[in-house]
């Protein structure tokens, strides 16, 4: 769409008797000859842009950024406006977008670069040339082709954290300082919540207790969401030239380590409720006690817990395993799909990664327990009669939404319905508490399986295959904890590899005392050339300097002191012999 007009002239800010600005009516703007005065007024241009959607006229007026400036400077800015408007190429929507950007340019700020504007217009993001951080993130979450569960997590980060703190900023002006200020605000809010929880005011403490803290892990995930969105803005949409989230510093955070519930840790937990780590696993004896309790008191879910503790499948994988995937002939279980949650809605879909599609072998005891569960399930089916559903209806994601499908799940409730994943977690916590065991999460049963496999002698490749990890690095760095008995055995076996010929008799605590001992003071060849430090050291040792082998004092002598004197001495390295 072509623009109309465009003129260059001088303006001034003089006012008449009533206080009104004279503008172009000032008589001092021109000389008697009609030429423009070089000592009064500033150069400016005026141009009419396409009207707003409501039909309102839009007239762009800008003065030179450098007062009084030159006519050439203003002419160059007018030419840039025309070049920017020509990018619309007859598209009224683009012409309206460009005009809105130009009208929003404040005085003293440069006009947009035509090349950057052209790049933004081709990005496919609506109003990309003037988009804010909040507008872009909302559009990005909606249009990005990702799993719906991941989309829900991204949308939560945008809604709760990113939009309230950064949403008002222009995307092109977002920098690392803005992001670090957001993290500082979140950390300050956590600090205030903790102070309120310790308050003597019951109302204040109660309100703070009901308020959730933003954990360091959540802060790291929020930054990861922002970094991914800005990577797309830079690489795919060409809206920004660099990603400020990459350079923003996070508060110090170390991922939790997997810890074992030792006897000492249990004593501390019983005394004050202290849990050593966010990720805890049971010892084999504790896991056995839990499985025995679940087998007696919760037979409907016992085989699920058994598979998680020994085979390491995720919660959704074990809940979503089909009947045809439990092979009683080969004693194997196949995990290719999972019954997980999108929000609170159960959804049946493929496992997380290609490596997660796997087959695990069952031990004889687990095989017998699964067959016993199958017989129990058959008794439920016979008792229910025609009311027992042959398959259950679950939703599976498809482009644009979900569609219902029929699946014959292996693990069912006594009435034939599918288990909700959250119900399985609740029952696990209830059974663990009833068994009198320290708390772990249901997912920590997967960590426990990795720990037991490591203790049984499995290498990282075997563990990666059974757990369904995409990389052996994840298996080695995160999952397996160490059992004390195994570590002690490894330490003894390692020491036994080195042959030793140790001297007979009791060991002394004095340590090495020869001339190569770190506590020995190098003697001087000439007693007259001894330094002050050497003299002091020899006097403390109670032996003459020229004695080749110092002798310890006799034991049992009155006033005798240990020899040599314990502790590190300041004169270990005399300055004159360095």
Beta strands, then each sheet from edge to edge (+ up, - down):
strand 1: 4-11
strand 2: 42-49
strand 3: 58-63
strand 4: 258-260
strand 5: 279-281
strand 6: 326-327
strand 7: 332-335
strand 8: 337-342
strand 9: 345-350
strand 10: 358-361
strand 11: 392-398
strand 12: 401-407
sheet 1: 1+ 2- 3+
sheet 2: 4+ 5+
sheet 3: 6+ 7- 10+
sheet 4: 8+ 9-
sheet 5: 11+ 12-
end
